[in-house]
C-alpha cells in the first residue's frame, strides 16, 4: 500500500469534482457512476493481469533450481561432512 498510495491521491481528490462536473452537464449522477464503475473494473483487470504476469515470471525463475543452492544438495553435503567428521 505504501508505494501505491501516492498514485491514488489524484483520483481520490479528482473524483468529487468530476462527479460535480458530470452532474452540472447532465443533471444526473448516472454518467459519473458509470465512469467510476468502468475505472474500478479497469483497475481490477489490470491488477489481475499484473499478478498473473508476476506469477509466471516467478514460476520461470524457479523452474530450474541451481544444484549448488538447492536445499537437498546442501542437506546432503552437510550430512556427508558430518558423517566424515564422526563415525557414522
C-alpha positions in Angstrom: 0.0 0.0 0.0 2.9 2.4 0.7 4.1 2.9 -2.9 0.6 2.8 -4.4 -0.9 5.5 -2.1 0.6 8.5 -4.0 -1.0 7.1 -7.2 -4.4 7.1 -5.5 -4.4 10.6 -4.2 -5.2 12.4 -7.5 -8.0 10.0 -8.2 -9.4 10.4 -4.7 -9.4 14.2 -4.9 -10.4 14.3 -8.5 -13.5 12.1 -8.2 -15.7 14.6 -6.4 -15.1 17.5 -8.9 -15.6 15.0 -11.8 -18.9 13.9 -10.3 -20.0 17.5 -9.8 -19.0 18.4 -13.4 -20.9 15.5 -14.8 -24.0 16.4 -12.7 -23.8 20.0 -13.9 -23.6 18.9 -17.5 -26.2 16.2 -17.5 -28.4 16.8 -14.5 -27.8 13.3 -13.2 -25.1 11.3 -11.4 -25.7 8.3 -13.6 -22.9 9.0 -16.0 -20.4 9.7 -13.1 -21.4 6.4 -11.5 -20.8 4.6 -14.8 -17.4 6.3 -15.2 -16.4 5.2 -11.6 -17.6 1.6 -12.3 -15.6 1.4 -15.5 -12.5 2.8 -13.8 -12.9 0.2 -11.0 -13.3 -2.6 -13.4 -10.3 -1.5 -15.4 -8.2 -1.3 -12.3 -9.3 -4.8 -11.2 -8.5 -6.2 -14.6 -5.0 -4.5 -14.5 -4.3 -6.0 -11.1 -5.3 -9.4 -12.3 -3.1 -9.2 -15.4 -0.1 -7.9 -13.5 -0.4 -10.6 -10.8 -0.6 -13.4 -13.4 2.4 -12.0 -15.2 4.3 -11.8 -11.9 3.3 -15.3 -11.1 4.6 -16.6 -14.5 7.9 -14.8 -14.0 8.2 -16.3 -10.6 7.5 -19.7 -11.9 10.1 -19.3 -14.7 12.7 -18.3 -12.2 12.1 -21.3 -10.0 11.6 -23.8 -12.8 15.2 -25.0 -12.9 16.8 -24.8 -9.5 20.6 -24.4 -9.3 22.1 -27.5 -7.8 24.7 -25.6 -5.9 21.9 -23.8 -4.0 19.2 -26.3 -3.8 18.1 -27.3 -0.3 18.5 -31.0 -1.0 22.2 -30.7 -2.1 23.0 -28.6 1.0 21.4 -31.1 3.3 23.3 -34.0 1.7 26.6 -32.1 1.8 26.1 -31.3 5.5 25.2 -34.9 6.3 28.2 -36.2 4.3 30.5 -33.7 6.1 29.0 -34.6 9.5 29.5 -38.3 8.8 33.0 -37.7 7.7 33.9 -35.9 10.9 32.3 -38.6 13.1 32.0 -42.3 12.8 28.6 -42.7 11.0 
